[in-house]
Amino acid sequence: MKTSRGGLRTAAVLAVAALGLAACSSTGGAEKSGDDASGGAVASTPKFKVALITHASAGDTFFDIIRKGADAAAAKDNITYQYSNNDNAAQQATLIQNAVDSKVDAIAVSMPNASALTTALANAKAAGIPVVAFNAGFNDWQSLGAIGYFGQDEAIAGKAAGARLGTDGAKKVLCVIQTQGQVQLEDRCKGVAAGLGGAGSVENIYVNGTDSSAVQTTLTAKLQQDSSIDHVITLGAPIALIATQSISEAGSSAKLATFDTNAELVQAIVDKKVEWAVDQQPYLQGYEAIDSLWLYLNNANTIGGGQATLTGPAFIDSSNIDAVSKYAKAGTR
């Protein structure tokens, strides 16, 4: 876990239980219940209701992996959780307020636009509802009153990616940002530039991540216009998969790396269409977000000792792809 921006200390995490119930609808609002308490919670353990709220856009497969982890923890802990999502910050704040108004026992939330969530999260605290943050909000979770954070320090992850690009010989890197205004995405590209240092340069390009054809058109045009780009790094698996097509369509020799994974991205590494991916272990984020709330609700336990519990970064590449592939097929990596 993180003690400062310059150092890490080992994060102790709970063992991941067997997969629970199947994932609920990506449109939000569906509930998951851990009625079988044999996986961890005893039959007499109170059944709590938790809201799991994310900034996922429709069809974002990365968050499907997070929800797999949440499903497993909920099944183990005798928890019912209601999932909702919106990539609009104001709408996400409304979802948090709705959870407060419905008197849930706890809230787990990603925080990409902290300022927009301040009032709703303050209302949760005033109502005595414990909140944990995960995936996004590394710089803000403490000030917003969360009792824990599960994710990665995007600056550290970005620097690690930039350093690796430097080792790979990158001279001109195109960093693709799929959503404007999300701090964690900006931090990744800033980190890439810092990690690459004087070995090369980084140019950011913004695309509309909810429009696949527009992403492909924009990237293809950029690669055709600038043949000096020798590496592309994307910030999400779906964008990386589109970028493979743009690189081919543009006749570019640029190599491709990415942050985050899904099953198709893992296969793209197997097929050598993608060099490597930075993995922040989304399954673990979803699992620990739910499980940490169960621990707090049952015994006022907290994880992290006042610091963030880091779930990444780690690299997935040709050296470990075979070990990862079987879990990706199960939807947990």
C-alpha positions as CSV (number, residue, x, y, z in Angstrom):
1,M,0.0,0.0,0.0
2,K,1.1,3.5,-0.5
3,T,2.9,5.5,2.2
4,S,4.0,8.4,-0.1
5,R,4.2,9.1,-3.8
6,G,7.8,8.0,-3.7
7,G,7.3,4.6,-2.0
8,L,5.1,1.6,-1.6
9,R,4.7,-0.8,1.2
10,T,3.2,-4.2,0.8
11,A,-0.6,-4.3,0.9
12,A,-2.1,-7.2,2.7
13,V,-5.3,-8.3,0.9
14,L,-7.8,-11.0,1.6
15,A,-7.8,-14.2,-0.4
16,V,-10.2,-14.1,-3.3
17,A,-13.2,-16.4,-2.9
18,A,-14.7,-18.5,-5.7
19,L,-16.9,-16.7,-8.2
20,G,-20.3,-15.8,-7.0
21,L,-23.4,-15.0,-9.0
22,A,-23.4,-13.9,-12.6
23,A,-22.9,-10.2,-13.3
24,C,-26.0,-8.0,-13.4
25,S,-27.2,-5.8,-16.2
26,S,-24.8,-3.0,-17.3
27,T,-27.7,-0.6,-17.4
28,G,-27.5,-0.4,-13.6
29,G,-30.1,-1.0,-10.8
30,A,-29.9,-4.8,-10.7
31,E,-29.2,-6.3,-7.3
32,K,-26.8,-9.1,-6.2
33,S,-27.4,-11.1,-3.1
34,G,-25.1,-13.4,-1.2
35,D,-27.8,-15.7,0.1
36,D,-25.5,-18.7,0.5
37,A,-23.4,-17.8,3.5
38,S,-21.3,-20.9,3.4
39,G,-18.5,-19.1,1.5
40,G,-17.7,-16.9,4.5
41,A,-20.5,-15.2,6.4
42,V,-22.4,-17.4,8.8
43,A,-26.1,-17.8,8.6
44,S,-26.7,-15.4,11.5
45,T,-24.7,-12.6,9.8
46,P,-26.9,-9.6,9.2
47,K,-27.8,-9.1,5.5
48,F,-26.6,-5.7,4.5
49,K,-27.6,-3.6,1.5
50,V,-24.8,-1.8,-0.4
51,A,-24.8,0.5,-3.3
52,L,-22.0,0.0,-5.9
53,I,-21.8,3.1,-8.1
54,T,-19.4,3.7,-10.9
55,H,-18.6,6.1,-13.7
56,A,-18.7,3.3,-16.3
57,S,-20.1,4.1,-19.7
58,A,-22.5,1.7,-21.4
59,G,-20.7,-1.5,-22.5
60,D,-17.5,-0.8,-20.7
61,T,-16.1,-4.3,-20.3
62,F,-13.5,-3.3,-17.7
63,F,-16.2,-2.7,-15.2
64,D,-17.7,-6.1,-15.9
65,I,-14.6,-7.5,-14.3
66,I,-15.0,-5.2,-11.3
67,R,-18.5,-6.5,-10.9
68,K,-17.4,-10.1,-11.0
69,G,-15.2,-9.4,-8.0
70,A,-18.1,-7.6,-6.2
71,D,-20.4,-10.6,-7.0
72,A,-17.9,-13.0,-5.3
73,A,-17.6,-10.9,-2.2
74,A,-21.3,-10.3,-1.9
75,A,-22.0,-14.0,-2.2
76,K,-19.5,-14.7,0.5
77,D,-20.6,-11.9,2.9
78,N,-24.4,-12.3,2.7
79,I,-24.6,-8.8,1.1
80,T,-27.2,-7.5,-1.4
81,Y,-25.7,-4.9,-3.6
82,Q,-27.4,-2.6,-6.1
83,Y,-25.3,-1.5,-9.1
84,S,-25.7,1.7,-11.0
85,N,-23.5,3.7,-13.3
86,N,-23.2,6.9,-15.3
87,D,-20.2,8.5,-17.0
88,N,-21.7,11.9,-16.5
89,A,-20.3,13.3,-13.2
90,A,-23.5,15.2,-12.2
91,Q,-25.6,12.1,-12.9
92,Q,-23.2,9.9,-10.9
93,A,-23.7,12.4,-8.0
94,T,-27.5,11.9,-8.4
95,L,-27.0,8.1,-8.1
96,I,-25.1,8.6,-4.9
97,Q,-27.8,10.8,-3.5
98,N,-30.4,8.2,-4.5
99,A,-28.5,5.6,-2.5
100,V,-28.4,7.9,0.5
101,D,-32.1,8.6,0.2
102,S,-32.9,4.9,0.0
103,K,-31.0,4.4,3.3
104,V,-28.4,1.8,2.1
105,D,-26.1,0.4,4.7
106,A,-22.9,1.4,2.8
107,I,-21.7,2.8,-0.5
108,A,-18.8,1.8,-2.8
109,V,-18.0,4.4,-5.5
110,S,-15.5,5.3,-8.1
111,M,-14.6,9.0,-8.0
112,P,-13.2,10.3,-11.3
113,N,-14.7,13.8,-10.9
114,A,-14.4,14.4,-7.2
115,S,-15.7,18.0,-7.1
116,A,-19.0,17.0,-8.6
117,L,-19.5,14.3,-6.0
118,T,-18.7,16.4,-2.9
119,T,-22.2,17.3,-1.8
120,A,-23.7,13.8,-2.3
121,L,-20.8,12.2,-0.4
122,A,-21.1,14.7,2.4
123,N,-24.7,13.8,2.7
124,A,-23.7,10.1,2.9
125,K,-21.4,10.9,5.8
126,A,-24.0,13.0,7.6
127,A,-26.4,10.1,7.3
128,G,-23.8,7.8,8.9
129,I,-23.3,5.7,5.7
130,P,-19.8,4.5,5.3
131,V,-18.2,4.9,1.9
132,V,-15.2,3.2,0.3
133,A,-13.7,4.4,-3.0
134,F,-12.2,2.2,-5.7
135,N,-10.7,2.5,-9.2
136,A,-10.7,6.3,-9.4
137,G,-10.3,9.0,-6.8
138,F,-6.8,8.2,-5.5
139,N,-6.1,11.9,-4.8
140,D,-9.4,12.7,-3.3
141,W,-10.9,9.8,-1.3
142,Q,-9.6,10.9,2.1
143,S,-10.8,14.5,1.7
144,L,-14.2,13.2,0.6
145,G,-14.6,11.1,3.8
146,A,-14.1,7.6,2.4
147,I,-12.8,5.0,4.9
148,G,-10.6,3.3,2.3
149,Y,-9.5,3.2,-1.4
150,F,-8.8,0.2,-3.6
151,G,-7.0,0.9,-6.9
152,Q,-3.7,2.2,-8.2
153,D,-1.9,5.4,-8.0
154,E,-2.2,6.6,-11.6
155,A,0.9,8.7,-11.4
156,I,3.0,5.7,-10.3
157,A,1.3,3.5,-13.0
158,G,1.9,6.1,-15.7
159,K,5.6,6.5,-14.8
160,A,6.1,2.7,-14.8
161,A,4.5,2.6,-18.3
162,G,6.6,5.5,-19.5
163,A,9.8,3.9,-18.2
164,R,8.9,0.7,-20.0
165,L,8.2,2.5,-23.2
166,G,11.7,4.1,-22.9
167,T,13.2,0.6,-22.5
168,D,11.3,-0.4,-25.6
169,G,13.0,2.4,-27.5
170,A,10.0,4.7,-27.9
171,K,10.8,8.2,-29.3
172,K,7.4,9.6,-30.1
173,V,4.4,8.3,-28.1
174,L,0.8,9.0,-28.8
175,C,-1.3,8.8,-25.5
176,V,-5.0,8.3,-26.3
177,I,-7.4,9.8,-23.7
178,Q,-11.0,8.5,-24.3
179,T,-12.9,10.8,-21.9
180,Q,-12.1,14.4,-21.2
181,G,-12.3,15.7,-17.6
182,Q,-11.4,12.5,-15.8
183,V,-8.4,13.2,-13.6
184,Q,-7.2,9.6,-13.4
185,L,-6.8,9.4,-17.2
186,E,-4.9,12.7,-17.4
187,D,-2.6,11.5,-14.6
188,R,-1.8,8.4,-16.6
189,C,-0.6,10.3,-19.6
190,K,1.3,12.8,-17.4
191,G,2.9,9.8,-15.7
192,V,3.9,8.3,-19.1
193,A,5.6,11.5,-20.0
194,A,7.5,11.6,-16.7
195,G,8.5,8.0,-16.9
196,L,9.7,8.4,-20.5
197,G,11.7,11.5,-19.5
198,G,14.2,12.7,-22.0
199,A,14.2,9.5,-24.0
200,G,11.3,10.7,-26.1
201,S,8.2,12.8,-26.3
202,V,4.5,12.2,-25.5
203,E,1.6,13.8,-27.4
204,N,-2.0,13.4,-26.0
205,I,-4.9,13.0,-28.3
206,Y,-8.6,13.1,-27.2
207,V,-11.2,10.8,-28.7
208,N,-14.8,10.1,-27.9
209,G,-14.6,6.7,-26.3
210,T,-18.3,6.0,-26.6
211,D,-18.1,6.2,-30.5
212,S,-15.9,3.4,-31.8
213,S,-16.0,4.5,-35.4
214,A,-15.0,8.0,-34.5
215,V,-12.1,6.7,-32.4
216,Q,-10.8,4.6,-35.3
217,T,-11.2,7.5,-37.8
218,T,-9.4,10.0,-35.5
219,L,-6.5,7.6,-34.7
220,T,-6.1,6.5,-38.3
221,A,-5.9,10.1,-39.5
222,K,-3.4,11.0,-36.8
223,L,-1.1,8.1,-37.6
224,Q,-1.3,8.8,-41.3
225,Q,-0.5,12.5,-40.7
226,D,2.5,11.8,-38.3
227,S,4.7,8.9,-39.3
228,S,7.1,9.7,-36.5
229,I,4.8,8.2,-34.0
230,D,6.5,4.9,-33.1
231,H,4.4,3.9,-30.1
232,V,0.7,4.3,-29.1
233,I,-0.5,3.8,-25.6
234,T,-4.2,3.7,-24.8
235,L,-5.9,4.0,-21.4
236,G,-8.5,1.2,-21.8
237,A,-8.8,-2.2,-23.4
238,P,-11.6,-1.3,-25.8
239,I,-9.7,1.7,-27.2
240,A,-6.6,-0.5,-27.6
241,L,-8.6,-3.0,-29.7
242,I,-9.8,-0.1,-31.9
243,A,-6.2,1.2,-32.1
244,T,-5.0,-2.1,-33.6
245,Q,-7.3,-1.5,-36.5
246,S,-6.2,2.1,-36.9
247,I,-2.5,1.1,-36.9
248,S,-3.2,-1.4,-39.7
249,E,-5.4,0.9,-41.7
250,A,-2.9,3.7,-41.5
251,G,0.0,1.5,-42.6
252,S,1.8,2.6,-39.4
253,S,4.7,0.6,-37.9
254,A,3.8,2.0,-34.4
255,K,3.8,-0.5,-31.6
256,L,0.8,-0.6,-29.2
257,A,0.5,-0.8,-25.4
258,T,-2.3,-0.1,-23.1
259,F,-3.6,0.3,-19.6
260,D,-6.2,-2.2,-18.4
261,T,-7.4,-5.5,-19.9
262,N,-10.4,-7.6,-20.8
263,A,-10.6,-11.1,-22.4
264,E,-10.2,-9.7,-26.0
265,L,-7.2,-7.6,-25.0
266,V,-5.5,-10.6,-23.4
267,Q,-6.0,-12.5,-26.7
268,A,-4.5,-9.5,-28.6
269,I,-1.4,-9.8,-26.5
270,V,-1.3,-13.6,-27.3
271,D,-1.7,-12.6,-31.0
272,K,1.1,-10.0,-30.6
273,K,-1.1,-7.2,-31.7
274,V,-0.5,-5.5,-28.4
275,E,2.9,-5.5,-26.8
276,W,1.8,-5.3,-23.1
277,A,-0.8,-4.0,-20.7
278,V,-0.7,-2.3,-17.4
279,D,-3.0,-4.3,-15.1
280,Q,-4.6,-2.8,-12.0
281,Q,-6.6,-6.0,-11.1
282,P,-10.2,-4.8,-11.4
283,Y,-11.6,-8.0,-10.0
284,L,-9.7,-7.3,-6.8
285,Q,-11.0,-3.8,-6.7
286,G,-14.6,-4.9,-6.8
287,Y,-14.0,-7.7,-4.4
288,E,-12.2,-5.6,-1.8
289,A,-14.7,-2.7,-2.1
290,I,-17.6,-5.0,-1.0
291,D,-15.6,-7.1,1.4
292,S,-14.1,-4.1,3.2
293,L,-17.6,-2.7,3.8
294,W,-18.7,-6.0,5.2
295,L,-15.7,-5.9,7.6
296,Y,-16.5,-2.4,8.6
297,L,-20.3,-3.0,9.1
298,N,-19.7,-6.1,11.2
299,N,-16.7,-5.1,13.3
300,A,-15.6,-1.5,12.4
301,N,-12.5,-3.0,10.7
302,T,-10.8,-0.9,8.1
303,I,-8.2,-1.9,5.5
304,G,-5.2,0.2,4.6
305,G,-4.2,1.8,7.9
306,G,-5.3,5.2,6.6
307,Q,-3.5,4.7,3.2
308,A,-4.7,3.5,-0.2
309,T,-4.5,-0.2,-0.8
310,L,-2.8,-0.5,-4.2
311,T,-4.0,-3.1,-6.6
312,G,-1.5,-2.2,-9.3
313,P,0.4,-1.6,-11.4
314,A,1.6,-4.9,-12.8
315,F,2.5,-5.7,-16.4
316,I,0.9,-8.4,-18.6
317,D,3.0,-9.4,-21.5
318,S,4.4,-12.4,-23.4
319,S,6.2,-13.6,-20.3
320,N,3.1,-14.2,-18.2
321,I,0.2,-14.2,-20.7
322,D,-0.4,-17.9,-20.6
323,A,-1.1,-17.8,-16.9
324,V,-3.4,-14.8,-17.2
325,S,-5.3,-16.2,-20.2
326,K,-7.3,-18.8,-18.4
327,Y,-8.6,-16.3,-15.8
328,A,-9.5,-13.8,-18.6
329,K,-11.7,-16.5,-20.2
330,A,-13.4,-16.8,-16.8
331,G,-14.0,-13.0,-16.8
332,T,-11.8,-12.3,-13.8
333,R,-8.8,-10.7,-15.5
